Amino acid sequence: MAKQDSPRVPKRIASVIINSLKGGVVPRIGLPYITVGREKEIAALLHDLELVADGGASFRFVVGRYGSGKSFLLQTIRNHAMGNNFVVCDADLSPERRFQGGNGQGLATYRELIRNLSTKTRPEGGALNLILDRWISNVESEVTLDEGITRDDPGFADAVERRILQTIRSLQELVHGYDFARLLTLYWRAHLEGDDETMASVTKWFRGEYRNKTEARQELGVNIAIGDDDWYDYLKLFATFLKGAGYAGLIVLVDELVNLYKIPNAISRQYNYEKILTMYNDTLQGKAHYLGIIMGGTPQSIEDRRRGLYSYEALRSRLTQGRFAQEGLVDMLAPVIRLQPLTHEELLVLIEKLANIHAGLFGYERTITQDDLVTFLQVEYGRVGADTHLTPREVIRDFVEMLDILAQNPQLKLSDLLGSDKFSQPVESPVAARETAATAHAAATTRAAGTAPRDDDFTEFEI
């Protein structure tokens, strides 16, 4: 089949798409050009956005194997949310970033989320000052429209401050709301006086960068600082504040829950799961407003009853799938969305899109036919272990690499590559190499120490 008509992808975006996918990561831009399948999952999460915009809150887990498309789905929802006037923040958990920890890991997660605050006009993150300035601009415009006074009028500043106090009064009813509102007022006064130093200090406070209350008191005169135990309360405050600043709400995306599963200390894991339970209960019980939370993890990190989320009984009882859900009958309104593998037909559509994007990026006429694409998938899924270990990420990476090689070596034929012994080697589990390396390292450490290995000795599970 000849090359089909498809939307022209700008070279800048095409380059990001191809380079990201070849590197095994999800591109931040250009997702609509390569989105395939996941209609039900996307529709369910978009329904959550509507609830959040109406003043409610939502909480979802997106569960799938490594490379199954979790991060792609989260990134897709991120783009949809920003396009619908939401502020979005995202973070990947790591040994240094958790929900709770003895060394400031919870606050580190908050800082990462605030650093990645993004809007439609600032999609790359770092939108905190933009949001604060838009809030002030909105309040000033309201005063001008409602009271008929301009910036040049003597009473303009007092009128704006009165309007600000009315706007943030609802915040004062929330936990830490009084202090949050006070910092907003400080920012407004510094803005009015052109005091850039105070504005920078207030921004620093909102980013959670004061180490303690003493530091905050010395620089700002406030006797409070965002800490490891209460950072989530400030996310709830931000969500309510953002609505008053003219946005639809706040969407929080957290990926790599597997890093909680890897915590070796059972008590530390339970503290983190307890924090997740607090967030879950808040959103479902109406204690949070204009806030949506989506977390991504592997099936093991969720369902393992020894160290996954299900090891915490209060979470397991809330998240376990009911008796009526079965293959082909999935409840997309449940708190856990389990990603099913893309079908071969969906993958065929995807790699055809990539073939067109690749040809457009490097300026050659696409010669690969749809029959060639079908043959590629047949060879990929004909390898030993493909049924259980092959993921869309690996298929896409192989395909982009094949396109690169063919483009650089015009004398090669597709059949030459697909027929090579290396291409038909068995598929290795996505985590097999990592586990093998961790086991080998632990064994070497054990031999050096002269002790027998235990379950928590493996380097992969160290703090």
C-alpha positions in Angstrom: 0.0 0.0 0.0 1.3 3.4 -0.8 2.0 6.1 1.7 -1.3 7.4 3.1 -2.1 11.0 3.7 -1.4 12.0 7.3 -1.2 15.3 9.2 2.1 17.1 8.5 4.2 17.1 11.6 6.6 20.1 12.1 10.2 19.0 12.1 10.8 20.3 15.6 8.0 18.2 17.0 8.9 15.2 14.7 12.4 15.2 16.0 11.3 15.2 19.7 8.8 12.3 19.0 11.4 10.1 17.2 14.3 10.8 19.6 12.2 10.3 22.7 10.6 7.0 21.5 14.0 5.7 20.4 15.3 6.5 23.9 12.4 4.7 25.5 10.7 7.8 27.0 7.5 9.6 26.3 7.7 12.8 24.3 6.3 15.9 26.1 5.0 17.4 22.9 3.4 16.0 19.7 1.4 13.2 21.4 -1.8 13.8 19.3 0.2 12.7 16.3 0.9 9.3 17.7 -2.0 8.6 20.1 -3.5 5.2 19.3 -6.1 3.2 21.3 -6.8 3.9 25.0 -10.1 5.6 24.1 -11.9 4.2 27.1 -9.1 5.1 29.5 -8.8 8.6 28.2 -12.6 9.1 28.3 -12.7 8.0 31.9 -9.9 10.4 32.9 -11.4 13.3 31.0 -14.6 12.7 32.9 -12.6 13.1 36.1 -11.4 16.5 34.8 -15.0 17.6 34.4 -15.7 16.6 38.0 -12.7 18.6 39.2 -13.7 21.7 37.2 -17.1 21.5 38.9 -15.5 21.8 42.3 -15.0 18.1 43.1 -11.9 16.0 43.4 -10.8 12.7 41.9 -8.1 10.0 42.5 -7.0 7.3 40.1 -4.3 4.7 39.8 -3.1 3.8 36.3 -1.5 0.3 36.5 0.5 -1.4 33.8 3.7 -3.3 33.1 6.9 -1.5 32.3 6.6 -0.1 28.7 2.8 -0.8 28.5 1.9 2.9 28.1 1.4 4.3 31.6 3.6 7.3 31.2 2.1 7.9 27.7 -1.4 7.9 29.1 -0.4 10.3 31.9 1.3 12.6 29.5 -1.8 12.6 27.2 -4.0 13.5 30.1 -1.5 16.2 31.1 -1.8 17.8 27.7 -5.6 17.5 27.7 -5.8 19.1 31.2 -3.6 22.1 30.2 -5.6 22.6 27.1 -8.7 22.8 29.3 -7.3 25.6 31.5 -6.0 23.3 34.3 -2.7 23.8 36.1 -0.8 20.5 36.0 2.1 19.4 38.1 4.0 16.1 37.8 6.8 14.2 39.6 8.4 10.7 39.4 9.0 9.1 42.8 12.6 8.0 43.5 14.6 7.1 46.6 14.9 10.8 47.3 11.3 11.6 46.5 8.5 9.9 48.4 5.3 10.9 50.1 6.8 10.5 53.6 10.3 10.1 54.9 12.7 10.8 57.7 15.1 12.9 55.5 12.7 15.3 53.8 11.7 13.0 51.0 8.0 14.1 51.2 9.0 17.8 51.0 11.3 16.9 48.0 8.3 15.5 46.2 6.3 18.7 46.9 9.2 20.8 45.6 9.4 18.8 42.4 5.6 19.1 41.9 5.8 22.9 42.3 8.9 23.2 40.1 6.9 21.4 37.4 3.8 23.6 37.7 2.6 23.9 34.1 -0.1 25.8 32.2 -1.2 26.0 28.6 1.1 29.1 28.1 4.0 27.6 30.1 3.8 23.8 29.4 7.4 23.2 30.2 7.0 23.9 33.9 8.1 26.8 36.2 4.7 28.5 36.0 4.4 29.6 39.7 5.3 33.3 39.2 3.2 33.4 36.0 0.2 32.1 38.0 0.7 34.6 40.9 1.0 37.5 38.4 -2.1 36.4 36.5 -4.0 36.2 39.8 -3.1 39.8 40.6 -3.9 40.9 37.1 -7.3 39.3 37.3 -8.1 40.9 40.7 -7.1 44.3 39.3 -9.2 43.9 36.2 -12.2 42.9 38.4 -11.8 46.0 40.5 -11.6 48.2 37.4 -14.7 46.6 35.9 -16.9 46.4 39.0 -15.9 49.7 40.7 -15.0 51.8 37.7 -11.7 52.9 39.1 -8.3 52.7 37.4 -4.7 52.2 38.6 -4.2 56.0 38.7 -7.0 56.5 41.2 -5.8 57.1 44.8 -8.2 54.4 46.2 -7.2 51.7 43.6 -4.7 49.9 45.9 -7.1 49.8 48.8 -9.9 48.5 46.6 -7.7 45.7 45.2 -6.6 44.7 48.7 -10.2 44.5 49.8 -11.0 42.3 46.8 -8.0 40.1 47.5 -9.1 39.6 51.1 -12.6 38.6 49.9 -11.1 36.2 47.3 -8.8 34.5 49.8 -11.3 34.3 52.7 -12.4 30.8 51.6 -8.7 29.7 51.9 -8.6 30.7 55.6 -11.2 28.0 56.4 -8.7 25.3 55.3 -5.8 23.8 57.2 -2.9 26.4 57.1 -5.2 28.6 55.0 -4.6 31.7 57.1 -0.8 31.6 56.6 -1.3 30.8 52.9 -3.6 33.8 52.5 -1.2 36.0 54.4 1.7 35.1 52.0 -0.6 35.9 49.1 -1.2 39.3 50.6 2.5 39.9 51.1 3.1 39.0 47.4 0.5 41.6 46.3 1.9 44.4 48.5 5.4 43.6 47.2 4.1 43.7 43.7 2.4 47.0 44.3 5.6 48.5 45.8 8.0 47.0 43.2 9.7 45.0 46.0 11.3 42.2 43.9 13.2 40.9 46.9 10.1 40.2 48.9 8.3 38.8 45.9 11.2 36.4 45.4 11.1 35.4 49.1 7.4 34.7 48.9 7.9 32.6 45.8 10.7 30.7 47.6 8.2 30.0 50.5 5.6 28.7 48.1 8.2 26.4 46.5 8.9 24.9 50.0 12.5 26.0 50.0 12.7 27.4 53.5 14.4 24.8 55.7 12.7 25.8 58.9 10.3 28.3 60.5 13.2 30.4 61.8 14.5 31.0 58.3 11.0 32.0 57.1 10.5 34.3 60.1 13.8 36.1 59.5 13.1 36.8 55.8 9.3 37.1 55.7 8.1 37.6 59.2 5.9 34.4 59.0 6.2 31.8 61.6 5.5 28.8 59.4 7.3 26.8 56.7 6.0 24.0 54.5 7.4 20.7 55.9 7.6 17.0 55.3 4.4 16.3 57.2 2.0 19.0 55.9 3.0 19.5 52.2 -0.1 17.8 50.9 -2.3 20.3 52.8 -0.7 23.1 50.7 -1.4 21.3 47.5 -5.1 21.4 48.5 -4.8 25.1 49.2 -3.1 25.6 45.8 -6.0 23.8 44.1 -8.6 26.1 45.7 -6.5 29.2 45.1 -6.0 28.4 41.4 -9.8 28.3 40.9 -9.9 31.9 42.3 -7.0 32.8 40.0 -9.0 32.0 36.9 -7.9 28.3 36.3 -10.1 25.2 36.3 -8.2 23.5 39.1 -5.1 21.5 39.8 -4.1 18.1 38.4 -1.3 16.2 40.2 0.4 13.3 38.3 2.7 11.0 40.2 4.6 8.2 38.4 6.9 5.4 39.5 5.0 4.1 42.5 7.4 1.1 42.3 9.9 3.2 44.2 7.6 2.9 47.3 7.5 -0.9 46.7 11.3 -0.9 46.8 11.6 0.7 50.3 13.2 -2.0 52.4 11.9 -0.9 55.7 8.3 -2.1 56.2 7.4 0.8 58.6 8.6 3.4 56.1 6.5 1.8 53.4 3.5 1.8 55.6 3.9 5.5 56.4 4.0 6.2 52.6 0.9 4.1 52.0 -0.8 5.8 54.9 -0.2 9.2 53.1 -1.7 7.8 49.9 -4.7 6.7 51.9 -5.1 10.2 53.3 -5.1 11.7 49.8 -7.5 9.0 48.6 -10.0 9.6 51.4 -9.8 13.4 51.1 -10.7 13.3 47.4 -13.5 10.8 47.7 -15.0 12.3 50.9 -15.2 15.8 49.6 -12.4 17.3 51.8 -10.5 18.5 48.7 -11.8 20.7 45.9 -10.7 21.4 42.4 -8.0 18.7 42.8 -7.4 15.6 40.7 -4.7 13.1 41.5 -3.4 10.3 39.1 -0.7 7.9 40.2 1.1 5.3 37.9 2.6 2.0 39.0 3.3 -1.5 37.9 0.9 -4.4 38.9 3.5 -5.7 41.4 3.9 -2.3 43.1 0.1 -2.2 43.6 -1.1 -5.8 44.1 1.8 -7.5 45.9 0.3 -8.2 49.4 3.8 -8.4 51.0 5.2 -5.0 50.1 2.9 -3.4 47.5 0.0 -1.0 48.1 -2.2 -4.1 48.9 0.1 -4.8 51.9 -1.7 -1.9 53.6 -5.1 -3.4 54.3 -7.0 -0.1 54.3 -5.9 0.5 50.7 -6.3 -3.1 49.6 -10.0 -3.1 50.7 -10.7 0.1 48.8 -8.9 -0.7 45.6 -9.4 -4.4 45.1 -11.4 -5.2 41.9 -14.9 -6.4 42.5 -16.4 -9.8 41.5 -18.2 -8.7 38.4 -15.2 -7.2 36.5 -13.7 -9.7 34.1 -11.9 -9.8 30.8 -13.8 -7.7 28.3 -15.9 -6.1 31.1 -13.8 -3.5 32.7 -15.1 -0.9 35.1 -13.5 2.4 34.0 -15.1 4.2 36.9 -13.2 2.1 39.4 -10.2 3.8 41.2 -7.7 1.5 39.5 -7.4 1.6 35.7 -5.5 -1.5 34.5 -4.0 -1.0 31.1 -4.5 -3.8 28.6 -1.9 -4.3 26.0 -2.4 -2.5 22.7 -3.8 -4.9 20.1 -1.8 -5.8 17.0 -4.1 -3.6 14.9 -3.5 -0.6 17.1 0.2 -1.2 17.0 0.0 -1.4 13.2 -1.7 2.0 13.0 1.0 3.4 15.4 4.0 2.2 13.5 2.5 3.5 10.2 2.2 6.9 11.8 5.8 6.7 12.9 7.0 5.6 9.4 5.3 8.8 8.0 6.8 11.0 10.7 10.3 9.5 10.2 10.1 10.0 6.4 8.9 13.6 6.9 11.7 14.4 9.4 14.5 13.1 7.3 13.1 14.2 3.9 12.8 10.9 2.1 9.9 9.2 0.3 8.5 6.4 2.4 8.9 3.1 0.6 7.8 0.8 3.4 4.4 -0.6 2.6 1.7 -1.7 4.9 2.6 -5.3 4.1 6.1 -4.6 5.3 4.7 -3.2 8.6 2.6 -6.3 9.1 5.7 -8.5 8.4 7.6 -6.5 11.0 5.0 -7.1 13.7 4.7 -10.8 12.8 8.5 -11.2 13.2 8.5 -9.2 16.5 5.7 -11.2 18.0 7.0 -14.5 16.6 10.1 -14.3 18.9 10.3 -16.6 21.9 8.9 -14.9 25.0 7.1 -12.2 23.1 3.7 -13.1 24.4 4.7 -12.4 28.0 7.6 -10.0 27.8 7.3 -7.9 24.7 5.9 -4.4 25.4 4.9 -1.5 23.1 7.9 0.4 24.2 10.3 -2.3 22.9 8.3 -2.7 19.6 8.4 1.0 19.0 12.1 1.3 19.9 12.9 -1.6 17.5 10.9 0.0 14.7 12.5 3.4 15.0 15.9 1.9 15.1 15.1 -0.1 12.0 13.9 3.0 10.2 17.1 4.8 11.1 19.3 2.0 9.8 17.3 1.8 6.5 17.5 5.5 6.0 21.2 5.5 6.6 21.8 2.4 4.4 19.6 2.7 1.3 21.2 -0.4 -0.2 19.7 -2.5 2.6 16.3 -4.2 2.2 13.7 -4.6 5.0 13.9 -8.4 4.6 17.7 -8.2 5.3 17.1 -6.8 8.7 14.0 -8.8 9.7 15.8 -12.1 8.7 18.9 -11.5 10.8 19.6 -13.9 13.7 19.9 -11.0 16.1 16.4 -9.7 15.4 14.9 -13.1 16.1 16.6 -13.6 19.4 14.3 -14.4 22.4 12.7 -11.5 24.2 14.1 -10.8 27.7 11.8 -9.7 30.6 11.9 -5.9 30.9 13.2 -6.2 34.5 15.3 -9.4 34.1 18.5 -7.6 33.3 18.0 -5.2 36.2 17.2 -8.0 38.7 20.2 -10.0 37.5 22.5 -7.1 38.0 21.1 -6.4 41.4 21.4 -10.0 42.5 25.0 -10.2 41.2 25.9 -7.0 43.1 24.2 -8.3 46.3 26.0 -11.6 46.0 29.4 -9.9 45.7 28.6 -7.7 48.7 27.6 -10.8 50.7 30.8 -12.7 49.8 32.9 -9.7 50.8 31.0 -9.4 54.2 30.9 -13.1 54.8 27.2 -13.1 55.6 24.2 -14.9 54.1 21.9 -12.8 51.9 18.5 -11.7 53.1 15.5 -10.4 51.1 16.2 -6.8 51.9 20.0 -7.0 51.1 19.6 -6.4 47.4 20.9 -3.0 46.3 17.8 -2.4 44.2 15.8 -2.1 47.5 18.2 0.1 49.4 17.1 3.5 50.6 
